[in-house]
Amino acid sequence: MAIFAALDVSQDETAICVVDHDGAIVAESKVTTSPDAITQWLSTWTTDLERVGMETGPLRVRCRAA
């Protein structure tokens, strides 16, 4: 099953939403805004994850190392 993730990055927390091909929410969470925390949370979904979208605001640079 193809799934997709979206990241809403803010100063301290990043909201993550995973949806399926039909747009139904599969999972949602908030994690610390750090490459390690985001990668760890998304690693649960790597076998089915097709794309990750991230907002293009100024805080995206903090996640670039991921």
Rosetta blueprint (number, residue, H / E / L):
1 M L
2 A L
3 I E
4 F E
5 A E
6 A E
7 L E
8 D E
9 V E
10 S L
11 Q L
12 D L
13 E E
14 T E
15 A E
16 I E
17 C E
18 V E
19 V E
20 D E
21 H L
22 D L
23 G L
24 A L
25 I E
26 V E
27 A E
28 E E
29 S E
30 K E
31 V E
32 T E
33 T L
34 S L
35 P H
36 D H
37 A H
38 I H
39 T H
40 Q H
41 W H
42 L H
43 S H
44 T H
45 W H
46 T L
47 T L
48 D L
49 L E
50 E E
51 R E
52 V E
53 G E
54 M E
55 E L
56 T L
57 G L
58 P H
59 L H
60 R H
61 V H
62 R H
63 C H
64 R L
65 A L
66 A L
